[in-house]
Amino acid sequence: MAAKVAFLLAAAMFMGLVSVLHAIEGTATFYTTYTPSACYGNQNNGKMIAAASDELWAGGKICGKIFTVRCVRGTNAVPNPCHGGTITVKIVDHCPGCNGTLDLSKEAFAAIGNPVAGKIVIDYHQV
């Protein structure tokens, strides 16, 4: 039994390491108007959504892709910019000239970071 527990713990640690190794560092900002979107027009895609910056847009090929996002640190002097945890968002829009890699919905941003910060450093990767 102890060997099984040790194996499961080792497997979980390995999976966490693999996840960290595939994460890309970028920045996130947030927005509040969700429709219409460049990918889905006036279709409601919920609140855990994001817009892709020009560097990720690829002519819209990123539409519908799912990403996990984690706040790493702040970009300014706002205390406690990160809440911890990871969120999952769907790309539904394009953010041309965006000031961040991902422009998260306000709800998605607030789940991992302090909205007062306005911009945070993130790790993200496609699921």
Steps between C-alpha positions, in 0.01 A plus 500: 500500500781742590667425166176589317471830685865583431451419130187718478677790673798469265268490197315810619827688553620396152176621339534833679856533371390419145229764526749764621747406224237562231384833643590818315550827684303800382281777635128535556267797509119495515198631315129528577306495170476140379276516193522527215824305474728448200455122524132456583316826431216547749510142638534486879807297600471552874732698724820290502620630165791690350610699199828416327765760427637551149790264577256211568217587261634317189215619279241364743638144517512537880120544526348241732835384641505437874783627722589464865628821655679567830603835649877505569562857622397858454635751251472800733502590869147376583526281812388135466436502124448120488235292677652163411335218315449432133210581269391359167385740228374470144631736231200680352641828376793691352663786684689695232774718643430349841720592795518134612544154354149402612220744570289310754138564587480698823363192680788280380759762595345550846510124563883499490601862550410832654315713239654812657835378361361537147777285350670187637769257390351158422598149407266355241477195282255345260305204632 
